[in-house]
Amino acid sequence: MQILIGIGAVIIGYIIGSIPFGLLIVKMKTGKDIRQVESGRTGGTNAVRAAGFGAGLLTAILDILKGASSVWMARALVPEVHLFQILAPVAAILGHNYSLFMISRDADGKLRFHGGAGGAPTLGGAMGLWPWMFPIVFGAGAIVWFGLGIASVTTMAIGLIVTIVFAIRISLGYQNPLDIWYGISAAILLIWALRPNIKKLFAGQERVVKFSLNGWLKAKKEATSHK
């Protein structure tokens, strides 16, 4: 019975992750379809581009809660089986990236799932497993974000940071050893979702946010050289 309930928790986690908060928020605020804006993803970064900072922040918060709530839900349903507390947030990331509610057919007639890149629900799932993960990832992620100004790198860094922190805590005996697999699984899903961005990075074509520290320093140097 516990196994069946656990499988149900994983399915619910996927459904929770599939809720397209970015699509709904941007649609209500501007009438736009976020899938037609810039990257086409439904996460907080693209919501900022489509509808401003407030819409992006609200999207990010709700997407973080997708991952966290899936852990809390699994813990309530199957507290004795920790594995499902890992699988449920992984399913939430999958739902976020490949939403059940946003399926279309491409020009070749193949089904296509729309969604985000998974950074926010990855953070949420890690927070559900250990609450203090939030300030650690938020702080480290902010350093990457303002240091490089590249959203895709910041998103991939979330999975790496989660994995490293869990590995340290496990080595010290503070964390369930299974939690390392959450970090690894999340990191793989983030990298897979961001394949187009990785290609742009290697080609030197990835977008750099203007207000990043790195971008500001470059602009300042260029302005100085023209004096």
C-alpha positions as CSV (number, residue, x, y, z in Angstrom):
1,M,0.0,0.0,0.0
2,Q,2.8,2.4,0.9
3,I,4.3,1.9,-2.6
4,L,1.1,2.7,-4.3
5,I,0.6,5.8,-2.2
6,G,4.2,6.8,-3.0
7,I,3.6,6.4,-6.7
8,G,0.5,8.5,-6.4
9,A,2.6,11.2,-4.6
10,V,5.0,11.2,-7.5
11,I,2.2,11.6,-10.0
12,I,0.7,14.4,-8.0
13,G,4.2,16.0,-7.8
14,Y,4.3,16.0,-11.6
15,I,0.8,17.6,-11.8
16,I,1.8,20.3,-9.3
17,G,4.9,21.0,-11.3
18,S,2.9,21.2,-14.5
19,I,0.8,24.2,-13.3
20,P,2.0,27.0,-15.7
21,F,2.1,29.9,-13.3
22,G,4.2,32.0,-15.6
23,L,1.8,31.6,-18.5
24,L,-1.2,32.4,-16.3
25,I,0.4,35.5,-14.6
26,V,1.7,37.0,-17.8
27,K,-1.6,36.4,-19.5
28,M,-3.6,38.0,-16.7
29,K,-1.3,41.0,-16.5
30,T,-0.6,41.8,-20.2
31,G,-2.7,39.4,-22.3
32,K,0.5,38.0,-23.9
33,D,1.3,34.4,-24.4
34,I,4.7,33.9,-22.6
35,R,5.5,31.1,-25.0
36,Q,5.8,33.7,-27.8
37,V,8.2,35.9,-25.8
38,E,12.0,35.6,-26.0
39,S,13.0,32.0,-24.9
40,G,9.4,30.9,-24.8
41,R,9.8,29.4,-21.4
42,T,7.3,29.9,-18.6
43,G,9.8,30.6,-15.7
44,G,10.4,33.7,-13.7
45,T,13.2,35.1,-16.0
46,N,11.0,35.1,-19.1
47,A,8.0,36.4,-17.1
48,V,10.2,39.4,-16.2
49,R,10.8,39.9,-19.9
50,A,7.2,39.5,-20.8
51,A,5.5,41.4,-17.9
52,G,8.0,43.1,-15.6
53,F,9.7,42.4,-12.4
54,G,6.6,41.9,-10.2
55,A,5.2,39.2,-12.5
56,G,8.6,37.5,-12.7
57,L,9.0,37.5,-8.9
58,L,5.5,36.1,-8.3
59,T,6.2,33.4,-10.9
60,A,9.5,32.5,-9.3
61,I,7.9,32.3,-5.8
62,L,5.1,30.0,-7.0
63,D,7.5,27.9,-9.0
64,I,9.7,27.4,-5.9
65,L,6.6,26.3,-4.0
66,K,5.9,23.7,-6.6
67,G,9.1,21.8,-5.6
68,A,8.7,22.4,-1.9
69,S,5.1,21.5,-1.7
70,S,5.7,18.2,-3.6
71,V,8.2,17.2,-0.8
72,W,5.8,18.2,1.9
73,M,3.0,16.3,0.3
74,A,5.1,13.1,-0.2
75,R,6.3,13.4,3.4
76,A,2.7,13.6,4.7
77,L,1.5,10.7,2.6
78,V,4.5,8.3,2.9
79,P,6.7,9.5,5.8
80,E,8.3,6.1,6.2
81,V,9.7,6.0,2.6
82,H,12.2,8.8,2.0
83,L,12.7,7.8,-1.6
84,F,9.3,9.2,-2.6
85,Q,10.2,12.5,-0.9
86,I,13.0,12.7,-3.5
87,L,11.0,11.4,-6.5
88,A,8.1,13.7,-6.0
89,P,10.1,17.0,-6.4
90,V,12.0,15.5,-9.3
91,A,8.6,14.8,-10.9
92,A,7.7,18.4,-10.1
93,I,10.7,19.6,-12.0
94,L,9.7,17.4,-14.9
95,G,6.2,18.8,-14.8
96,H,7.5,22.3,-14.8
97,N,9.8,21.7,-17.8
98,Y,7.3,19.5,-19.7
99,S,3.9,20.6,-18.6
100,L,0.9,18.3,-18.9
101,F,-1.2,21.4,-19.5
102,M,0.9,22.8,-22.4
103,I,1.1,20.2,-25.1
104,S,1.1,21.2,-28.8
105,R,2.1,19.6,-32.1
106,D,4.9,21.0,-34.2
107,A,5.1,21.3,-37.9
108,D,5.9,17.6,-38.3
109,G,2.9,16.6,-36.1
110,K,5.0,15.5,-33.2
111,L,3.8,16.3,-29.6
112,R,5.8,19.1,-27.9
113,F,5.7,19.8,-24.2
114,H,6.3,23.4,-23.1
115,G,7.5,24.7,-19.8
116,G,10.5,26.3,-18.0
117,A,14.0,25.3,-17.3
118,G,13.5,24.0,-13.8
119,G,15.6,26.3,-11.6
120,A,12.9,27.5,-9.3
121,P,11.3,24.1,-8.5
122,T,14.8,22.6,-8.1
123,L,15.4,25.2,-5.3
124,G,12.0,24.5,-3.9
125,G,12.5,20.7,-3.7
126,A,15.9,21.2,-2.0
127,M,14.2,23.6,0.4
128,G,11.6,21.0,1.2
129,L,14.3,18.5,2.0
130,W,16.3,21.0,4.1
131,P,14.8,24.5,4.7
132,W,18.2,26.2,5.1
133,M,19.0,25.3,1.5
134,F,17.0,28.4,0.4
135,P,19.3,31.1,1.8
136,I,22.4,29.2,0.7
137,V,21.3,28.8,-2.9
138,F,19.7,32.2,-3.0
139,G,22.9,33.8,-1.9
140,A,25.2,31.8,-4.1
141,G,22.9,32.1,-7.0
142,A,22.8,35.9,-6.6
143,I,26.6,36.0,-6.8
144,V,26.5,34.1,-10.0
145,W,23.6,36.1,-11.4
146,F,25.1,39.5,-10.7
147,G,28.7,38.4,-11.4
148,L,28.0,37.0,-14.9
149,G,24.5,38.2,-15.8
150,I,23.6,35.0,-17.6
151,A,20.3,33.4,-16.5
152,S,21.1,30.0,-17.9
153,V,24.4,29.7,-16.0
154,T,22.7,30.8,-12.8
155,T,20.0,28.2,-13.3
156,M,22.5,25.4,-13.9
157,A,24.4,26.6,-10.9
158,I,21.4,25.9,-8.7
159,G,21.6,22.2,-9.3
160,L,25.3,22.2,-8.7
161,I,25.1,24.1,-5.5
162,V,22.3,21.8,-4.2
163,T,24.4,18.7,-5.0
164,I,27.5,20.1,-3.3
165,V,25.7,21.2,-0.2
166,F,23.9,17.9,0.2
167,A,27.1,16.0,-0.4
168,I,28.8,18.0,2.4
169,R,25.9,17.5,4.8
170,I,25.8,13.8,4.0
171,S,29.5,13.4,4.6
172,L,29.0,15.0,8.0
173,G,26.0,12.7,8.8
174,Y,23.4,15.5,8.8
175,Q,21.5,14.5,5.7
176,N,19.8,11.4,4.4
177,P,22.3,9.8,1.9
178,L,19.5,9.4,-0.7
179,D,19.2,13.2,-1.0
180,I,22.4,13.4,-3.1
181,W,20.4,11.7,-5.9
182,Y,17.9,14.6,-5.8
183,G,20.7,17.1,-6.4
184,I,22.2,14.9,-9.2
185,S,18.9,14.3,-10.9
186,A,17.9,17.9,-10.7
187,A,21.2,19.0,-12.2
188,I,20.9,16.6,-15.1
189,L,17.3,17.9,-15.8
190,L,18.5,21.5,-15.7
191,I,21.4,20.8,-18.1
192,W,19.1,18.9,-20.5
193,A,16.5,21.6,-20.5
194,L,19.1,24.3,-21.2
195,R,20.8,22.5,-24.1
196,P,20.0,25.4,-26.5
197,N,21.5,27.9,-24.1
198,I,24.6,25.8,-23.6
199,K,25.2,25.9,-27.4
200,K,24.8,29.7,-27.4
201,L,27.3,29.9,-24.5
202,F,29.9,28.0,-26.4
203,A,29.2,30.2,-29.5
204,G,29.4,33.4,-27.4
205,Q,25.8,34.3,-28.3
206,E,24.1,33.9,-24.9
207,R,22.2,36.9,-23.5
208,V,23.9,38.9,-20.8
209,V,21.7,40.9,-18.5
210,K,22.5,44.6,-18.6
211,F,22.3,45.3,-14.9
212,S,24.8,42.5,-14.0
213,L,28.0,43.5,-12.2
214,N,30.0,42.0,-15.0
215,G,28.1,43.9,-17.7
216,W,28.3,47.1,-15.7
217,L,32.1,46.8,-15.4
218,K,32.5,46.2,-19.1
219,A,30.3,49.1,-19.9
220,K,32.3,51.3,-17.6
221,K,35.7,50.2,-19.1
222,E,34.4,50.9,-22.6
223,A,33.1,54.3,-21.6
224,T,36.5,55.1,-20.0
225,S,38.5,54.0,-23.1
226,H,36.4,56.4,-25.2
227,K,37.2,59.5,-23.1
